[in-house]
Amino acid sequence: MAVKWDEVRMFGRFLAFCATLLFSSWFAGAVVAQGFSALARIDAANSQIRDAGQGAEIELHLSQGVPYRIFTLDGPPRLVLDFQEVDWTGLRPETLLRGDNLRDVQFGTYVPGWSRMVVDLGAPMQVSAAAMEVDPVTSGAVLNVGLEKTDAEGFAAATGAPQDSRWDLPTPEPLQPPVPKDENAPLLVVLDPGHGGIDPGAQVEGGVDEKTLMLDFAFELGEMLVRSGQFSVQLTRDGDYFVSLERRIALAHQAGADLFISLHADSLSEGGAHGSTVYTLSKEASDAASAKLAERHDRADLLSGTDLTATDDLVTDVLLDLARQETQPRSEALAQAIVEGLAEQGGPLNRRPLRAAGFSVLKSADIPSVLVEIGFLSSARDLENLMNPEWRTKAARGILSGLIEWRIRDEAQKPLVRQ
């Protein structure tokens, strides 16, 4: 059967379907407007988040009322506000945030149809009041949220994202025996454009950000892989919205992926990082820079409002480690083949192109997975390359070459691997 490129958009359509209904607020004192539609715009000039005694006040001016919800998360303390849907154009964290009780604020698209603002609290605070007032004449709306200081135990007891099937991962189901695949059929590669929505990734002057560059490159690479006839492709996101690290892995499993490739172009000043680098999973990072990158990736997921309270227990970790004993060598061979393919196209490669670290997005136990830093936005040379369509085409061709070579080697190794 011929492979159609519109299969790449399967995940985006799935997530968009999951965000078609309205949320209601969990907070009893909040006034939630039901039945508003279309895109609300933020009034950046009049909106502010400021200290209020030992607590804080949030005042957001919108062009119209929209459904919203509010909840808190711990580790670190965060306040999360979800909206359907807000255009944040013109809003800047440095002008929105005023005071010392709040550390940081992020905002952007979360999933299609929904926007999110995450406020990093300087100390545990609880919602004391929340209300949205809508002007009956202009339809303009003002959301006021009051925060008051609380103790750490009380804060932790009240935190957690509300359970909602439109946002949460599906309940785990018993694994079915794998369906035998035709050895000549295209391998399904899940491409994972890093960051997205509320999480822009690395940014440089001129409005260039990692999330946009990697989405563009994912489409370019996916097109080339499909045209080769040896691979089919799906993306973990096909637009500017947030996908948690946990969901990226879940989507790959849901699709029955043969390979998982996460695409990034980070910014790292330590050691003047530059050149393409391919990472595999390791509990111990191969170097300090790799450890810092992995920490930053997980931190970005955390600050985008992800609830990480449900973690694997010790027994699960042991079982996953056993499963990875067979997958890890295949991942390392995949990384080596991609490095070789990129070298054939002229690179440039990092002086140590093969590295390892504890990237959460690589923790699938049964899918060979790598993370490719195509380049570093903190390097002027890499940035110039990443902005050059011809260079990106060569990089995509190098990855394709590596995947083809890996497939040949992997097929040859199958008789030696315990099934």
Residue, then its C-alpha position, 0 to 999 in steps of 0.5 A: m500500500a502506498v504511504k500517504w504523507d497526510e498520515v503525518r498529521m494523525f497525532g494533531r487531529f487526535l489531540a484536536f479532537c481531545a480538546t473540543l469540549l469545555f472545561s469548568s472551573w473547580f474553584a467554587g468562587a470563580v465565575v466561569a462564562q459558559g458558551f463563549s467562542a472564538l479567540a480572545r486577545i490579551d490586553a497586554a498594557n492593562s494586564q499584570i501579576r503583582d505582589a499583594g502583601q505576602g501573596a499575589e494578585i493576577e489581573l488579566h484583561l481579555s477581549q472577551g470572556v472564555p471558559y477557564r480553569i485554575f489549579t496548583l502543582d507542587g515541586p516547585p509551587r506553580l499556579v496553572l490557568d487554562f483558557q479556551e482560547v487566548d492569543w498572547t500576542g504583545l504580552r511579555p513576562e518582564t512587563l507582566l510580572r511585578g514583585d518579588n513573591l513570583r519567580d517566573v511566568q510562561f504562557g502559550t498554546y497547550v493543546p489545540g484549542w486551549s491556552r495555558m499560563v503557568v506562574d512559578l510561585g516564590a512560596p506556597m500560595q493558595v487561591s483565595a478568590a477567582a472571578m471573571e467579570v464580563d462587560p455586557v456592552t463591550s464583551g471585554a472580560v477581566l479575570n481576577v485571581g487572589l493568592e494568599k500564602t499558605d504552609a507547604e503541607g496545606f499547599a501540597a495536599a491541595t495540588g494536582a491537575p483535575q482529572d479530565s479525559r480530554w487532557d489525561l493519558p488513557t488508562p493503561e490497557p493489557l498489552q496485546p501480542p505484537v502483530p508480525k510485520d512484513e520485513n519489506a514493509p516501511l518502518l514507522v518512524v515517529l518524529d518528535p519536534g521538541h518543545g511547542g506551544i507554551d514551551p518555546g525551547a531555545q530562543v535567539e534575537g530576531g524571533v527565532d525559536e527552537k520549537t518553530l525550527m524543529l517543527d519545520f525540520a520535522f516536516e522536511l525530514g518526514e517528507m524525505l523519509v516517506r519519499s524513500g519508500q522505506f519509512s512511514v512517518q508520524l509526528t508527535r505534534d504538527g502545530d504550535y502546541f505543547v506535548s508533555l514528554e510522557r505523552r510523546i512516548a505514549l503517542a509513539h506506543q499508540a502508533g506502534a512505532d518502530l523508531f523514535i527520533s526526538l529533534h532539538a536545536d538547544s542553546l548551551s553556552e557551556g563549552g561553546a557547544h556546536g555541531s550536530t550531536v546524537y544522544t541515547l538514554s543513560k542514567e549517568a550522563s556522558d558529560a556535564a553538558s549532556a546532564k545540563l541539557a537533560e535537566r533543562h528538557d525535563r525542567a521545561d516540561l515541569l514549568s509548562g504545568t505538567d503534573l509529575t506526581a504519578t511516577d514509576d515505582l521501584v518494581t516497574d523501573v526494574l522491569l523497564d530496565l530489563a526490557r531496555q537491555e535488548t532495546q538499548p544496543r539497537s538505540e546505540a547502533l541507531a545513533q552511530a548510524i545517524v552520526e555516520g550519515l550526517a558526516e557523509q553530508g559534511g556535518p558539521l558534527n560536534r567534536r563528540p557527536l555520540r553522547a548519553a544522558g537521562f532524557s525522559v523522552l528516550k525512556s521507551a523500553d521497547i522502541p529504539s530511541v535517540l535525540v538529535e541536536i541538529g545544532f545549537l542556537s547558541s552557536a552562530r555557525d549552527l544558527e546560520n546553518l539551521m536557517n538555511p533550507e539547503w543545509r537542512t536538506k543535507a542534514a535530512r539526507g544524512i539522517l535518511s542515509g543513517l536510517i537506511e544503513w541502520r535498518i540493514r544492520d539491524e536486520a542482519q543482527k536479528p538472528l542474534v537477538r533474543q526475541 
